[in-house]
Amino acid sequence: MEITKKEVVICLGSSCFARGNKQLVKIVNNYLLDHNLLNEVRFHGQRCFGHCAVGPSLKLDGAIKERLDEESIVAILDDFFESL
């Protein structure tokens, strides 16, 4: 039986990247490492979600989270992975 992985997608559009997604990529990756979630999660980037005015953006199993910063992203990840 194949295990369905959670999907975490970070916007790599130029607007989100200019607003700090480069640092957020590192934070998400470190979070996944620190919480031993690498085998349960497919973390990858995607070009522009189309939410440029409210970036940086992240998709968690399809749900878009906007206006992220270094503090809010950890709280959002904690909530998302609480059920694992």
N, C-alpha and C positions, 0 to 999 in steps of 0.2 A: 504494500500500500504506500502510495506517494504522499509525503507530508506537504501540505500547502503552506508556503512561506508567507509571512507578512511582507507587504511591499512598502518601502519607503523610497520616495522619489523626490529629489531636490531639483528645483528649477535652476538651470544653468544659463538662462537668458542673460543678455548683457546688463539689463537693468537690475535684476536680482543679484547678479554677480557683483555689480558696482556697489550695491547696498550691503554687502557683507556675506554673501553665500559662500565665498571661499573659506572663511572662518567657520561657517556653519557646517560645511562638509566635514571638516576636521572634528568638530564637536559631535556630530552624529556618529561618525566612524569610531571615535573614542568611546562614546556611550555604548555602542554595540559591543565593542571589545570588553569594556569594563563590566558589562552585564551578561557576558557570555551568550550573546544573541546572534552571532554571525551565522550560525547554522539555521536559525529560524527566520531570518530576514533577508530579503533581496533589496539591497540598498544600491541605488544607481541614480544618475543624473538624466535629465531630459531637457531639451531646448524649450524655452519659453512656454509657460502655462497660459499666457494671455492675461495675467493679472499684474501687469508691470507697475501700475500705480500703487499697489498695496504689497509689494514684495519687501523682503525676500519671502519666497513661498516654498512650501513643502507639501507633498501628498502622502497621506498615510492610508493605505488601502483605498485610494481614490478620493478621500476627503481632503480638500485643500485647506491648509493652515496658512495664514497670511501675517504680514507685519512682524516677522520673526526677528528676534535678537538672541544674543548668547544666553540670556537668562530664561526667556520664554520657551526656547526650544527644548531645554532640559525638562521643564515642567510638562510640556506637551508630550514628549517621549515617555515620561513617567506615566502619564495618564493612559497613553496608547498601549503600553506594554504591561500595564497593571494586571491584565487577565492572563498573562503567560506564566 
